[in-house]
Amino acid sequence: MPPEEQVVAQTPKWHSRLFLLIFAVALILRIAYLVDASSSPYFDHPILDSYWYESRAREVLAGDSLVSQGGFRVPLYVYFLAGCKSLFASGYMATLVVQAILGSLACGLVFLIGLRLFGITAGIVAGLGLALYRIAIFSDGELLPTTLFILLILAGVYFLIEDLRQHRAYLSLIGGLFVGLAFL
């Protein structure tokens, strides 16, 4: 049996079911938070850092593709916001739902990393731990780069671990790409 088929054969179906369960729990909690937070009078008016990122995203959409102000901040997140704004028109809810999905994927990745490194129990505890962590739920509901950064770092770590397991150099390349993007 080729090595790729051996890896697939070693991954029980319930691992993917657990991934989906952790993802679903995380997403339900994050969407519930967004629904609750949307009743706040401040929901549609970002302040402080959120306002800065949102303003830069509007500048990108207006043609300033180099984000001329504030290169010390996270330019990838500005482009992410600009992309969401161009796809979903006005308002913040759609962008925050996308971030809730990305944050939920991060919970699934934490499960997979824990599973690969320490076993099924550690994976479940770690994945659910992030899914239930109030600060993570709050962060995923803000216009801040935290969600994107965490997801990209976790994706990089996951692919690097998979390279160590499967001995496929392209997985290290993918992992390095994710880590590099995280630091943009």
Salt bridges, closest charged atoms under 4 A:
GLU4 OE2 - ARG168 NH2 2.44
ASP49 OD1 - ARG73 NH1 3.48
GLU54 OE1 - ARG58 NH2 2.66
GLU54 OE2 - LYS85 NZ 2.97
GLU59 OE2 - ARG56 NH2 2.82
ASP140 OD2 - ARG30 NE 2.51
GLU162 OE2 - ARG116 NE 2.56
GLU162 OE2 - ARG165 NH1 2.92
